């Protein structure tokens, strides 16, 4: 397992109109749907083959605002075909990732 902090895809804009909020549908991640604009960095755990395994989106204060997979959300990066080599960022420790995961309150599927 490896762990990374990245800023890739942390520049979503908040839907500003009722139409944008209505059409911002993410069926694989329903609780992420209106929170992407809060994400300023991602913590990602990769499995032994280099594929994303767990993820957390952090806000400007470093607090977890979205995390997956969970009972309701599959995961943003887990639903991509990207691998560890496709990401740029800084390595983080497993201990830090697990500490943040524990604060997320996520119930794994």
Secondary structure, DSSP 8 states (H G I E B T S, - for coil): -EEEEE-TT-------SHHHHHH---TTBTTTTTTGGG-SEEEEEE-TTSBEEEEEEE-TTS-EEEEES-SSB--TTTTS--BGGG--SEE--HHHHHHHHHHHT----
